[in-house]
Amino acid sequence: MRRARTARTATGVAALVGALALVAGCSGSGGKGAEDRGDEESGGKASGPRLKIGMVTHSGEGDTFWDIVQKGAKRAAAKDNVEFLYANNKEAKEQAELVQSYIDKKVDGLIVTLAKPEAMKSVLAKAAKAGIPVITINSGGQFSQEFGALTHIGQDEAVAGEAVGDELNARGRKKALCVIHEQGNVSLEERCAGVGKTFDGSVENLNVNGTNMPESQSTIQAKLDSGADFDVVVTLGAPFAEAAVQAKEDSGSTAEIDTFDLNAEVVKQLKAKEIGFAVDQQPYLQGYLAVDGLWLHRVNGNVTGGGKPVLTGPAIVTEKDVPKLEKLTAKGTR
């Protein structure tokens, strides 16, 4: 596993790890015994008030990435004596309405994504007025501070895209198809733009309907059938890598398939050499650190990262990393 160019990645992480170690020692949870229990719903709970924390994301139906985020959040919630609430909607207006519903429930903290940031600006101002602290995760990190969040937890999408461009150069690729599965999502657009910034070849973006996998697959296949001579397809989410692999097979293309994000299926595809590499942004860590960060802010006045982004990626993962990752992805934590 190779950590991509992340001078900023260390910002806040060392301090955060130290804080988490302290909290784990004081709460009586964590350690080998807790890990052996394995169930994120079990284990000792922290002393102090019972908190209610809500997470609202832009996830569409069937996007397994968010299952991993939730698993991390639930593990931290169990440790921190937190009631964890989760809601999602791929439509920006509906996502904002879900955030408002949690404000109305008087949650003690909010975790939100900013895939379509302008739709969230007004409702996050209402959260601030209500005295509800917010941590943003995964997308729209550049808007996090402006919208009043304590910090942002995720990867720098531009840096991640640039790392992919560098990797494609090292692999000798010349023409890339970058598949965007949610049109208007600023983070996905940043990824493709980052690829284009460092890639010596050409990049063409392709928008697909990310909530309809058969349609996405046929759209990718049609592009590969078009005679455009793509030698690599870059998908921006793990579920879409599988669609691209099938589209490649059906079209008879020789293009390499690479992807952002990691899950058990991607690890299998890496092992089978159906995928060249994946970009891991550690979604479990995003969920876990966001819940823990809000808890630490409430009980100890901490601000993780000192108000700067806490980066969880990117790391380039290849078939060489499969032995380390198989067990973890099977558990749904990577």
Secondary structure, 3 states (H helix, E strand, C coil): CEECCCCCCCCCHHHHHHHHHHHHHHHCCCHHHHHHHCCCCCCCCCCCCCEEEEEEECCCCCCCHHHHHHHHHHHHHHHHCEEEEEEECCCHHHHHHHHHHHHHCCCCEEEECCCCCHHHHHHHHHHHHCCCCEEEECCCHHHHCCCCCCCEEEECHHHHHHHHHHHHHHCCCCEEEEEECCCCCHHHHHHHHHHHHHCCCEEEEEECCCCCHHHHHHHHHHHHCCCCCCCEEEECCHHHHHHHHHHHHHHCCCCEEEEECCCHHHHHHHHCCCCCCEEECCHHHHHHHHHHHHHHHHHHCCCHHHHCCEEEECEEECHHHHHHHHHHHHHCCC
